[in-house]
Amino acid sequence: MAERSAHVDRRSPIRRGGGTLYRRLQSLRFLVGRDRAAVLGFLRASTASPLPLAARIRLVSRFIRITNHVRAYHSQAEMVAVAEAILRRAGRSQLTIVECGSGKGASTAKLSLVAKLAGGRLVVFDSFRGMPANEERHEDLGGRPMVFRRGAFYGRLREVQRTVARFGAPDVVEYRKGWLADTLPQFDQAVDVAVLDVDLLASTRTCLTHLVPRLRAGGVIFTQDGHLRAVAALLADASFWRDEVGVAPPAIPGVGHRKFLTIRFDEPAAARDPHPSSD
Ligand SMILES: C[S@@+](CC[C@H](N)C(=O)[O-])C[C@H]1O[C@@H](n2cnc3c(N)ncnc32)[C@H](O)[C@@H]1O
């Protein structure tokens, strides 16, 4: 059974760690292949949004540097899509970005750079002890079995903070350490953009039930876990949205087909009526 976790092949003579030539070549391969269209789209969007081309190029090169040095569990395509959403909200008062699931801190460092450029702050939720104990058994959209063992993706808080200090913008980041079921219910601030990368169904459920009611009108939630059948099924389940989250089920383009999903909430929280009357 596959485990989505750091791959270490102790027999391989090739060094694959942070900063190695192997890592740089891999990063370049993804940039000119898988992520090319999204990154070019991000650079071209400079005319329509407040960040000029030169600053976008600088941001993308800092993203690449982070990927070269820190084990990352996302693609640059995913990160530039989130960056664009944050930049479009630049200058809003109390602009708040939430990240659930920071792993080793690569995504956290990138999001911190974008939060700073947009004049906002980033609040990061993670156990900083890796995945919780769980009995979940997953399949990806292609039917491949996956498990997420306790402790997988472990990045200590100090390690993540060091990564953000070295590569990101530490002055705009706040950390909420602990299990999501304990930390999220205590969070009572309005949110503009949330990024979920938590893998487990239980964790996704906790994030959505606590964050959706906190979203400002025009807010958006990204999930990087749409490749898991159980997560896709949850997102497509109208009764989950109505009964557990308390909102009308949102349209989620690509659910059941794509890993990276965007969930938009255009209405203010109070107007997200799960049971609209028919008059
Ligand atoms: C795949 S990693 C995140 C990777 C990171 N976003 C990146 O792109 O590099 C998943 C993270 O979710 C966290 N996580 C999952 N469920 C959690 C829970 N219930 N409470 C706290 N943290 C949780 C794990 O600790 C882990 O750091």
The ligand as a MOL file (V3000), in Angstrom:
LIG
                    3D

  0  0  0     0  0            999 V3000
M  V30 BEGIN CTAB
M  V30 COUNTS 27 29 0 0 0
M  V30 BEGIN ATOM
M  V30 1 C 0.9730 16.5660 3.2580 0
M  V30 2 S 1.4440 17.4040 4.6980 0 CHG=1
M  V30 3 C 1.3680 19.0970 4.2220 0
M  V30 4 C 2.3930 19.4270 3.1950 0
M  V30 5 C 2.5960 20.8770 2.8750 0
M  V30 6 N 1.3420 21.5760 2.6740 0
M  V30 7 C 3.4300 21.0090 1.6090 0
M  V30 8 O 2.8470 21.2540 0.5430 0
M  V30 9 O 4.6560 20.8400 1.6810 0 CHG=-1
M  V30 10 C 0.0220 17.1720 5.6980 0
M  V30 11 C 0.1200 17.8840 7.0440 0
M  V30 12 O -1.1590 17.8480 7.6490 0
M  V30 13 C -0.9850 17.7620 9.0550 0
M  V30 14 N -2.2280 17.2000 9.6170 0
M  V30 15 C -3.0850 16.3290 9.0420 0
M  V30 16 N -4.1320 16.0800 9.8500 0
M  V30 17 C -3.9270 16.8220 10.9660 0
M  V30 18 C -4.6740 17.0030 12.1750 0
M  V30 19 N -5.8290 16.3550 12.3850 0
M  V30 20 N -4.2050 17.8740 13.0940 0
M  V30 21 C -3.0430 18.5420 12.8880 0
M  V30 22 N -2.2790 18.4130 11.7710 0
M  V30 23 C -2.7230 17.5520 10.8170 0
M  V30 24 C 0.2300 16.8740 9.2310 0
M  V30 25 O 0.8770 17.1320 10.4510 0
M  V30 26 C 1.0970 17.2810 8.0200 0
M  V30 27 O 2.0510 18.2540 8.3910 0
M  V30 END ATOM
M  V30 BEGIN BOND
M  V30 1 1 1 2
M  V30 2 1 2 3
M  V30 3 1 2 10
M  V30 4 1 3 4
M  V30 5 1 4 5
M  V30 6 1 5 6
M  V30 7 1 5 7
M  V30 8 2 7 8
M  V30 9 1 7 9
M  V30 10 1 10 11
M  V30 11 1 11 12
M  V30 12 1 11 26
M  V30 13 1 12 13
M  V30 14 1 13 14
M  V30 15 1 13 24
M  V30 16 1 14 15
M  V30 17 1 14 23
M  V30 18 2 15 16
M  V30 19 1 16 17
M  V30 20 1 17 18
M  V30 21 2 17 23
M  V30 22 1 18 19
M  V30 23 2 18 20
M  V30 24 1 20 21
M  V30 25 2 21 22
M  V30 26 1 22 23
M  V30 27 1 24 25
M  V30 28 1 24 26
M  V30 29 1 26 27
M  V30 END BOND
M  V30 END CTAB
M  END
